Amino acid sequence: MHRSGIHGRPGESVTESAVQEVVIGLGSCGIAAGGQRVYDRFAELLHPDRDNSVLKQTGCIGLCYREVLVEVRDRQGRRTVYGEVSPERVDRIVAEHLRQGRVLDEWVVETREVLARQQRIVLRNCGAIDPASLEEYRARDGYRALEKALTGMTPGEVIDVIAASGLRGRGGAGFPTGTKWRLARAAKDPQRYIVCNADEGDPGAFMDRSVLEGDPHSVLEGMAIAAYAIGANRGYVYVRAEYPEAVRRLRHAIDQATRLGVLGTRILGRGFTFHVALKEGAGAFVCGEETALIASIEGRRGMPRVRPPYPVESGLWGHPTCINNVETLANVPWILLNGADAFKAYGTAASTGTKVFALAGKVRRGGLVEVPMGITINEVVNEIGGGTISGRPFKAVQMGGPSGGCIPAWLGNTLIDYEQLTATGAIMGSGGMVVMDESTCMVDVARFFLGFTQNESCGKCTFCRIGTKRMLEILERICAGRGKNDDLGVLAELGEQIKASSLCGLGQTAPNPVLTTLRYFLEEYQAHIAAKRCPAKVCLALVEFWIDPEKCNGCGLCVAACDASAISGEKKLPHRIDTGTCQRCARCLTVCRQDAIEKR
Amino acid sequence: MVPCPVAEPSTLPVELTINGHQVAARPGQTILEVVRAQQLDEIPTLCHDPRLQPYGSCFLCVVEVRGSPRLVPACVTRIRDGMEVTTRSERILHARRTALELLLSDHYADCLCSGHLACPAGVDVQGYISLARLGHYDEALDLIRERNPLPVVCGRVCVRKCEIQCRRRAVDEPVGINFIKRYISDHGDGRQTRPGTIVSTGKRVAIVGGGPAGLTCANYLALKGHAVTILEALPRLGGMLRYGIPAYRLPRGELDEEIGRILGLGIAVETGKKLGRDFTLADLIRRDRFDAVFLAVGAPLGKKLGIPGEEDVAGVQSALDFLGDLELHGPPRLHGRVAVVGGGNSAIDAARTALRCGAEQVTILYRRTRQEMPAHPEEVEAAEKEGVRLELLVAPLAILSEHGRLTGVRCIRMALGDPDASGRRRPMPVPGSEVDYPCEFLLPGIGQDADLAAFRCEPGETRPAISRSATLEVDPSSMATSLAGVFAGGDAASGPSAVIDAIAHGRLAAEAMDRYLCSGETKGPRTPFVSRRDAFGPLPDWLFGDVPRVARQKMPQRDPRERTKDFGPVELGLSESQMGDEATRCMECGCTSAFRCDLRRYATEYQVEVARYSGAVRRHRVDMSHPLIRLDPNKCILCGRCVRTCADLVGLSVLGFSGRGFITVVGPALGRPLAESSCIACGACIETCPTGALEARLPHGRQGPWKATRHPSICGFCSLGCRLDVHVVTHGLLWATAPQDSARGGDLCLKGRFGTGLIHGADRLRRPLVRRNGRLVETNWGNAFHRAARVLLDCRTQAGSDRLAVLTAPRMTLEECSLTRHLARTALGAAQVGSFGQTRRGGPRHDLDSLFGETASTCLREDIDAADMVLLVGADPSATHPVLAMAIRRAAKRGAEIAAITSSKIDLIRGTDLWLDARRGSAGIILAGVIRLVFQRGQIDRRILESHPPGLEDLYRSVADAVMDEVAGISGVEASKIEGLAERLASRRRIVTIYDLDDTIERSTDDLSALAQLLLVTGHLDRPGEGFLLLRADCNAEGAKLVGIADRIDPGRIQGALVISENPFGDPGSRQQLQDLCSLVVIDHVLTETAKAAEVVLPAATLQESEGTLLSCDRRVQEIRRASRPAAGLSTAEVLCRLAEELGHPAGTADLAEIRAEIARQLGLPPDRLERARDRREIWPTRCDPSRPLHFRPIRLRSTASAADVYPYASLDAYLDRRLAGMGSAPP
C-alpha cells in the first residue's frame, strides 16, 4: 500500500520511486495563506518531463500556524515538509530540492514534536490524500467499511459495534452514538433520515471544515453506514454556506460516490438505497441546534423547539431523524474496519477514542490536532501547542466555544473527557480550544462570547433574547469602567436563570463563558469595577497610554497619528501623552517603531 | 410521502403528581393543559394559544419537574407517568417575575395616557375624551364618575394636572381636557348610574366633613352598600367648594345638584355638627357605634401673615374668611382700595370677588414673580382682564393703621435667590426698599391650616397621630390613620391642596374602608401595572413629527366689564363643534388594549419592577399603513402567536420573524408595511396578540380604550353564518371578535370583524324620513307608517296589486321573512315578493329539486376539516366566503388536495396542479366529460349499479358526445387534468364539493345538475362527511326560500314597491329596468340610492339589534340574540308588524316564538321543532336527503355565455365595501 503523508516518520524512506511528488496543502487555511499562488508557481516552474514530478494537493495538514505547507516526496523516498512557503521560496525549492536533491533545512517544519502526542483517526486522511480523488480515498481503505457492513453485517450488528466502541457525539453534548442509532432504528415510522450536522459555528472552530475539505468521502461513508444501520434512505448534509470550499468538495464527492455506486439506489448491488443531498445553511449559529437545523432544512426559519420529542422520534417532516456531527461520522468507517476494541484502546472508560481540537488563540503552534481522550489540557497546550506565543505560562483555555467556558491554568491537569470538562463549568464542545495568556482580559472574553450568542439568539425565548442582552450590557459597562457593585450579583443570577429557562442548548449554555470566568477570575471583574483597572490592559477605557521616555526617540510618528492631538513633545526629544485628551484609540501604539508606547 | 404514524394510542390515563395531588390525565397532554383542565392552579402564559401547536417562548409558564435541574415550560412539556410537578414555588415565581421584567425592559410603550396617569383620582382621560368625541356624553360622564363623583365641580375648578402632563405639549399645546370634561358634565345625563341594586352590608360609616373628600368617600362607600352619615360643621355641604370658591367660578345651582346626586344614594347628613365642639371621635366610635370613620375636616384656617397689627386692625381679614363670610352672610360692601396678599388660587379668588363686592381698586401683592404663582395662569389672566393689578416681588412688613382702622400695608421689595426645596427661586428682601401701599382692606391669602384643635379634647386612645407638618398622619396607600377603623383625607391629611387631590383621597379611603369593613384588612388596593415610555428616557422627536399642529380651543368668557358686576359664571363652556375639535386633538397616547393586555395583567399580578433590568430598548415606528390593523412592534413580545396563527389557522404567512438576537422583530416580509403585504385583514392576529402590538383600527374614528360587554351573535355578511362576539360599549359603539367560548375560537373575516362595528356607525339612519316638498325630512314613526301605508295602498288602488312588489334582500331573520311574507301577501296583496338582487343573479335556482327534492347543501362546512379533497366548482370562497377559504387552506396544509374548475386563477388554487382552468361557461361540459369517463371506465358506484335508479341511461346517453378531445377543445383544459379529476372522483377519497349558487360569472348550463349526478354515480354524496356545499350571497337566503319570499321578480311590471335592505337604484342598469317604479317605500340601514328616491324611508335594525333565527348556507339553524338596541328604537320585525297594522292587516302576533311555531305549522313540522333545532344548532329539519329515490336526468351539452353581473344588491355589502375602501384616512 502506498503510505505517504505526514503520518510516516520524516526522513524515513518509504519506497523508492522514479517520480517525485509535490503536495500542497489547499485546505481553506492553506488557500488563505496563499496556497493557490504557491501551487500555481510550482505548476509554472515544474516541467512535466524534465522534472519528473507530480504536483498534488491535499486538505488541511493540521499545522495551520506554518501555512502554506508543501510536502516533497523525492526520489530518494524522503518526505520533507516545508512551511511558510511563498511563491518566491518555490523557486529555490524547485531549483535546489527537486532538481538537485538538496533539502532546504532552514524551511523544513519539524513535525515530530507536534505529532508525537497525536493519534489520527478522524484526520487519518487529512493532509495525506487529494480530497478530490476518490481513488486515493479508496487506496486508503475507503468505502471498505461500508462494503463490510453491507456484505457481512446486519444493521443491528453495525449498531452493536458502534455502541461497543463507546463513540459519543462529537458535536458537543457527547450523547452515545450507538444509543442514538438504536433509538432511530426502533422508531415505527419506516421513513427515516440521517442528517450530517456540518453547521460548525463556534468562533475559532474549524475541525469540521477541515474534515469536509480534506476527506469528504469519510463523512459520506460514515453517513451511508449510519443510514444502513438505522434504515434511512435519505440523508442531508447541512453545511454552512460560508464554507464554499467544503461545499464544492462535498458536491464533487457525492457525485463521485454516486457514480461509483456507494451512494444512490442499490448500493454495491444490494437492496440498500441511500440518497444524500446538500443543504446550505445561511450562517445562523442556532441552526447547529438540531431542532432549528430541522426547521431550516424544512424551509422554515431556524428556530429551536422543545425536546422531547427528540429528532430520533420526530424530526424532518415529522419522521425519525438521526443527526450526527461531521467528526462523529468520520470516526464510523475506521471503527467498523478496525473494531470497537481498537477504538476503545484510546481514551478513558467513559470517553473513548480521540478528539479533534482546533487549537487557537495565543498558542505557539495553532492548528488542528487530534488527540486521544484522557490527555490533559496541559499536554495539549504545552506539548502539542508548544505553549504560548509570549512564552509566559498560559492563563486559561476557553473550550467549547460560546457554549463552553474558561478553564484556568491551575486546572490544566484536567483530563480531556466529557465528564471532567463539564465539572469545570466548561464543556467538551465541538472542539474549539482557545489558549489565553496574561494579555487576555477575562471580562473581555466573556463579553466577546456573550456578544456572539446574543447576536445569534434566534429571538424566541425571553431569557435568551433579552436576558443575554442585559448581561451583555452589564459586561460592556464593566469593560467601559462603569461597572457597579451589584453588577456581579445580577450577572450571576441572570446567568443561572437563563440557563434554567431556555428552550435550546444555545440559551441554556449562553451564560457559561460569563459564569466560568466569574467563578475562576472573580478578582479580575472586581478590579474592573472597584479599582477601575483592567489587569490585562485590554479594556481601553481602563488603561492609560504612556510613552517610555527611555525608548522614545521623538520621531513624531505618533503625533501625526493622533486625531485627538493628545501627544506633544519637541522633535527628537521624548514625547508625552496627555491622558485627559487621549481617546485610547491605540493608533500611536501601532505606529510607534520604537515600541515606546505602553498601556498601563 | 408516507404518512407519519401516530404514537400508539394508549387508552390508559397517565398518572402524575401535581402540587402533591395525584392526578390522572389523558396521554399526550401537556402539563399546562392538565393544570388548566383540572383547575389545579393558574399558570400564566403569553405565548400559548390552545388553538396552536405548543411553542414555548415566553417562559412564563415555567414549573418544576422533579429530576429536572432546569425549570420546565408547562405549555410544551408532555406529561409522563410518575411525573412530579410543582407549579408554585419561590424559584418559579422569581423566574416568572424575571421573565416579565425582561419583557417589559424592552417594551417601549405606554399603557395609559399621561393625562390619565397625572390625574390624582386616576380618571380615564383618554377614554372619556374618545366617548365625548363620538357624542356619547352619558357614557363619558359615567366613566368619569367611576373615579370622580364631582365631574361638574372639576369641569370648572380643576387644577388640571392632566393637562400639564398631556403629551400634546410636545406638538403644540395640551388638549383642553378640562374644557371637554366641562362639556360632558353639562351635556351628559345628570343622573347617577347606580348598580341595579345596592346590597346593604349593615356597616355604618361616619364621615366628618362634607367637602370634596368627604363627599367622594361617601359616594363610593354608599355604592358599596354601607350606611353613610356625613357630619358637617357648617350649615351646608361642599366645604371649600362652597366656602372657598366663588360662585362666578362654580355656580351654586350646579354645585347643589352635584351634591344632591351623591346624597341621592341614600346618605344621611347632619349639618352644624362640628368635631371637637359638638362631638368627639370617641363619641362616634363608642357612643354612636360607627364601624369606621373618615376624617375630612379640611384646612379651614387661613394662615396669618405674622406681622405686627394683623390681629387687631379693622379691615384685615384672611382671604379664606372673606370668601366664607360671603357665602354665609351674603356679599359684604367694600369700597376703596383692597390689597390681597398671595399668589395662589384663593388669593386670586379673593381679589376677583373683592372687585365684585364694590372695591374700586384691587391689588395683589406677591413676593415672587408671575412665573412662580401657584394659581392657574388662566385665572391670573382673567383677574387681570377684570382690572386686578399685580404687584410682584413685594412682601408685607407691617400693617399701617390709624385709630384701629387699616390705612395701608408696608412692604419690602424682593429679589429672587437660589431655588428652595420646592424648586422655585427663593425671594430675598432687598434692604432699604420699603414701600407703602395705602389700602382700606387687606386680605391675606397665603395658605391654610387644618383645625387640629378639634382633636385636643379627644381621649388619648382616639387621638389620631399628627404629622410634623400639622396634618393627620395617614398611610398614603390606604389613607388609614394611626387608629384602627379611622381614615382621613383631603386637606386635613395632605395640607392644603387641590380639589382633585381631595377626591382622590376620598376614593382611595372608600376602597380601603370597604376592604376594612368587609375583611378587617387596611391594606390599600394593588395598583395596576403601568408601562411608560418616558421611563426609557426622553421621547424622540419623531414620535410627534407627523402630528399636524392644531391650535387649542379658547374657552368663551363673558365680557370682563359685564361679569364683574355680578357673581354669574365667567366661563361659558365650549360649543359642540369646539368640543369635537378639541377632542380630536387628543393623540390617544395610551394603549387601546390596556383592558385586555395579558402582559399588563401578569405584570400587576407578579408585582414586577421594570427598572431591575433596564438597558437598551427597541424603538420602532408604528405601522399605520393598514386601514384596519395597527402593528406596533414596540409592544411586541415576540411570542409568535400572530405568526403562527396567520400561518397555521388562516393559512397565509403574512407575518414572520426577521433579524436575530435582541433585534428580532415580527412583521411582514422584507420589512414592508402591512398594507403592502398579502394580508386579508381577517384580524385573527389581533385576536391572538396578548399585548397591544396588533390592534384593530376601529371604524369609529376613535380607539378608546373602552370597557365593553360581550354578547354572542352571528355575522350576517355572507351565508356561512359565522358566530362572533359583539362587544358593546353603548349603542352605535361596538365591535366584533371571534367567539371566546369554544376551544377552536372560530374564524372571522374582514367583514365580520370590522364590518359589524362599521354598520352601526355614523351613517346609520336613526329617524324615519318622509318626502315633503320633494325633500326627505325626519319625522316620527307614527307619521312615517301612516305615509308608508298611504303610498303603497294608493299605488295598489291606482295600478293594481299586480304592479305592486315587495323586494327584499334575504338578510333578515326567518321570523322577519315570515312577517314580510304576511305583509306582502296578506296586507298588501303584492304580486311579486322576492329579491331583486337574486333575480339579477338568475335565481332562485331549482336545479336539484328533481334530484333531491330541494336545491340545498348536503354537508356541513366542518366536513372540510376531515376531507381528503376539496373540489371547487365555480366558487371562489376566498373572495366571497373568506372563512371557508381558511378552512380549505388548513385542509391543504394537513395534506388534503384542492381541485378547482374555474375560469379565473382564484387564490385557493395556488400550489395545486388540479386547477381545471376552464373557459367561462364550460364547466358543465367538463363535468359531462368526467361523467362519460366514469361510465366508460366502469367506475360507477356499486350501489348505484345495484339499485339502478331510473334515468341512468338517459344521463349516459346525454353525455355520450362529451368525448375527451372535444371537451378539452371546448373548455381549453388539458385532457390529462380532466382525466386526473375523474380518477380522483373514482377513488375512495372523502370529497367535499363547493359550488356558489349566486355566482353569475362561472355558471354554465346544467353544471350543478352534472356535478350532483357525477358525485352520485361516483358515490361521493351519501357517505357522512362528504357532499356539496352550496354557497349563497345572503345570510338567510335559505330561510327566505323556505318561508316563500324568494320568487323571481319581473322588474318591468313594478310600479310600486316596498324595498327592504336592497339597493337596485345603486346600479344604473337596474334603475333602467325599474323605470316604472314610482311609489317607493324603503326599509334600510343607511340612506341608499334607492332610499333617496323613496317617499318614505323607515330605519331598519341590523342583525346585532335583532332577535330571531338564521339559516346558514349549510342550513344550520342559528339563534341570534339582541346585542344592542336598534338605532332608531324599533327592530325590523316591529317595523314590519306596525306597517302591517297600519295597512289594516295586523300580523296576528309579533311574538317571535309564535311566528316560529306558525312557520313550522306551514312546513308541516312539529311546532317546537325549530326551537329545538335552534338550541342545538342543528341542521334544518328538512335538509335534502340523498337517500330518497333518485331519478337521474340528462344533461344538456352547451357552453354558456357568461353574464358578468356582480353588483351587490344588498345595501349593507355595498355600503361596507365603500366604507372599507375609504378607511385608513382621517377619522370622521
Interface residues (C-beta under 8 A of the other chain):
Chain A: K188 D189 P190 Q191 A284 V286 R301 M303 R305 V306 P308 S314 W317 G318 H319 Q454 N455 E456 S457 C458 G459 K460 C461 T462 F463 R465 I466 G467 T468 K469 R470 E473 L494 Q497 K499 A500 S501 S502 L503 Q508
Chain B: M1 V2 C4 P5 P54 Y55 G56 S57 C58 F59 L60 V62 P69 R70 L71 P73 V76 T77 R78 H94 A95 T98 A99 L102 L103 S105 D106 Y613 G615 A616 I637 L638 G640 G656 F657 G659 R660 G661 F662 T664
